[in-house]
Structures are given as structure tokens and as C-alpha cells.
Amino acid sequence: MSLTLHRISKLKYATLQTLDAHGLGAAQYGGRWNSPDPALEHDRRIIYASDTLAQASLEVIVHVDSQVLHTVAHGHVTLEVDPAGILDLAPGDLPATWNAQPETPATQVIGDEWYDLQASPVLRIPSAVLPLSVFVPGQANYLINTRHPQTAALVRLLGAVPLTFDPRL
């Protein structure tokens, strides 16, 4: 049985047709789980996703102000993942500052090592937006390594549709 994952991004990026085309923003600017690489020296193209659309929405809402949320077109990307390709990050392996704001190099090192070692096509990680106590499948975030040799066989891009946020947000 496959797992459906959700990602929200600017519509111009959401509609890219191949997995390999996604994740460029994470590669250049970094995020909680990967370090910035403006020159794309390492080209760590990582797709950040969630296992619910609501969780994916929270991940966007905490990073952009309402002006951007309502003036920039967004898209909802759906992905299908074979669970055989998912590695779980154990909560005991999290550094004390894993959910600090802004993100710290401690979590970026974890993501960079996972990517560089090609440990798995997908890594299940907790959301810094929610308490760690709710970190279970069904309430998690995922990193997808677009360059892993098994990603093409285990992760499928299902498509993207425009997404409009409620004006109250």
C-alpha cells in the first residue's frame, strides 16, 4: 500500500513535471533539514512534504505572511510513496535545538548527512510546528531525496492543482 504525501509551493514550481525539477529552492536556500547552498555546489534537491494537506498548509503558513499567502499563486502537489523507501528519524536522535526558531545547523547536519549518504529515498521527520508527542505516521513531515537512485521507482509525482488559502488566514 502506498502513502500519499502533500506539498504546497508557489504554483510556478508546483507544476514542474518531474521530481528532479522540484527541490531547487531547498537546495539553494536551505531549510530546517538541509543547509543552504546558493552556488548549488552539492545540489541537494530535497522535496519537503507532509502526510496531510492540513499539515502541509501549516508548514507554509508559518513561513509566509498573509500578504504573500493571498497574492502569490500556490499549488498543491500530490506524491505517492512506497513505504519501503521511507526511513524514520528516531525522536531520540533529535538534537535539543531541533525545533528552535530560526532553524539551527544541528538539524541541517542531520538532513545533509542523510542526503549525502543516500541513506534512503525518503526520511520521515517531525514537524517543528507541532509538539513532538504527536510525531507518528499520519502526523509527520517527509524529506524526499530527488537524487537517490531508488527515488524514481519508489516516489511518483501524481500532479498539482492550484490552491487558494482561506482569506481569514
C-alpha positions in Angstrom: 0.0 0.0 0.0 1.4 3.4 -0.9 1.4 6.6 1.1 0.1 9.8 -0.3 2.1 12.9 0.6 1.3 16.6 0.1 3.3 19.6 -0.7 2.4 23.3 -1.1 4.6 25.6 -3.1 4.3 28.6 -5.4 2.3 27.5 -8.4 5.1 28.1 -10.9 7.1 25.4 -9.0 4.2 23.1 -8.1 3.5 22.5 -11.8 7.0 21.3 -12.6 6.6 17.9 -14.4 9.5 15.8 -12.9 10.6 15.0 -9.4 14.1 16.1 -10.3 12.9 19.6 -11.1 11.4 20.0 -7.6 13.5 20.9 -4.6 15.6 23.6 -6.2 14.6 26.2 -3.5 15.6 23.8 -0.7 18.9 23.2 -2.5 19.7 26.9 -2.8 18.2 28.4 0.3 18.2 25.5 2.8 15.7 24.8 5.4 15.3 23.2 8.8 16.7 19.9 7.5 19.3 21.0 4.9 21.9 23.7 4.7 21.8 26.5 2.2 23.9 26.0 -1.0 23.4 29.2 -3.1 26.0 28.0 -5.7 24.4 24.6 -5.9 27.8 23.0 -5.2 26.2 20.0 -3.6 22.8 20.4 -5.4 20.8 18.8 -2.6 17.4 18.9 -4.2 15.1 17.9 -1.4 11.3 18.0 -1.5 9.7 18.8 1.8 6.2 17.2 2.1 3.6 16.2 4.7 1.3 13.3 5.0 -1.8 15.5 5.2 -2.8 18.6 3.3 -3.6 20.4 6.6 0.0 19.7 7.9 1.4 20.9 4.5 -0.7 24.1 4.9 0.6 24.7 8.4 4.2 24.4 7.2 3.5 27.1 4.6 1.5 29.4 6.8 4.2 29.6 9.5 6.8 30.7 6.9 5.0 33.4 4.9 2.9 36.4 5.9 -0.7 36.7 4.9 0.1 39.2 2.1 2.2 36.5 0.3 -0.3 33.8 1.1 -3.0 35.7 -0.7 -1.2 37.5 -3.5 1.1 34.7 -4.8 -0.5 31.8 -6.6 0.1 28.5 -4.8 -0.3 24.9 -5.8 -1.0 21.6 -4.1 1.4 18.8 -5.2 0.4 15.2 -4.5 3.0 12.5 -4.4 2.7 8.7 -3.9 5.5 7.0 -2.0 6.2 3.3 -1.5 6.7 2.9 2.3 9.6 0.6 1.6 11.6 3.7 0.7 11.0 5.6 4.0 13.5 5.8 6.8 12.3 7.1 10.2 14.3 9.6 12.1 14.1 8.4 15.7 13.0 11.1 18.2 15.9 10.1 20.4 18.3 11.2 17.6 17.0 14.7 17.6 19.3 17.4 19.0 17.9 19.6 21.8 17.6 22.5 19.4 15.8 20.6 16.7 12.7 22.8 16.7 14.4 26.1 17.5 13.4 29.3 15.6 15.1 30.0 13.4 16.4 26.6 12.5 19.9 25.6 13.6 22.8 23.9 11.9 22.2 20.9 14.2 19.2 19.7 12.2 20.7 20.8 8.9 23.6 18.4 9.5 21.2 15.5 10.0 19.5 16.2 6.7 22.7 16.9 4.8 24.2 13.6 6.1 21.1 11.6 5.2 21.2 13.1 1.7 24.9 12.7 1.2 25.0 9.1 2.4 22.0 8.3 0.2 20.5 6.6 3.3 17.0 6.3 1.8 14.8 8.0 -0.8 12.5 9.4 1.9 13.1 10.4 5.5 10.2 10.8 7.9 10.8 13.7 10.3 8.8 15.5 12.9 7.2 18.9 12.3 8.6 21.8 14.3 5.2 23.4 14.2 3.6 20.6 16.3 4.6 19.0 19.6 6.9 16.1 19.3 4.4 14.0 21.2 2.2 13.8 18.0 5.1 12.6 15.8 3.5 9.5 14.3 2.8 8.3 10.8 -0.2 10.4 9.8 1.2 13.5 11.5 4.7 13.8 10.1 6.8 15.6 7.5 9.0 13.9 4.9 12.1 14.8 3.0 12.4 13.3 -0.5 15.8 12.9 -1.9 15.3 13.5 -5.6 18.8 12.3 -6.4 18.6 8.9 -4.6 18.9 6.0 -7.1 15.6 4.4 -5.9 13.5 7.6 -5.8 12.2 7.2 -9.4 11.0 3.7 -8.6 9.5 4.5 -5.1 8.2 8.0 -5.4 5.7 9.2 -8.0 4.6 12.7 -8.7 0.8 12.5 -9.2 0.2 16.1 -10.1 -0.5 19.6 -9.0 -3.6 21.8 -8.8 -4.0 25.4 -7.9 -4.7 26.1 -4.2 -6.3 29.2 -2.7 -6.0 29.8 1.0 -8.9 30.9 3.1 -8.9 34.8 3.3 -9.1 34.6 7.1 -5.6 33.3 7.3 
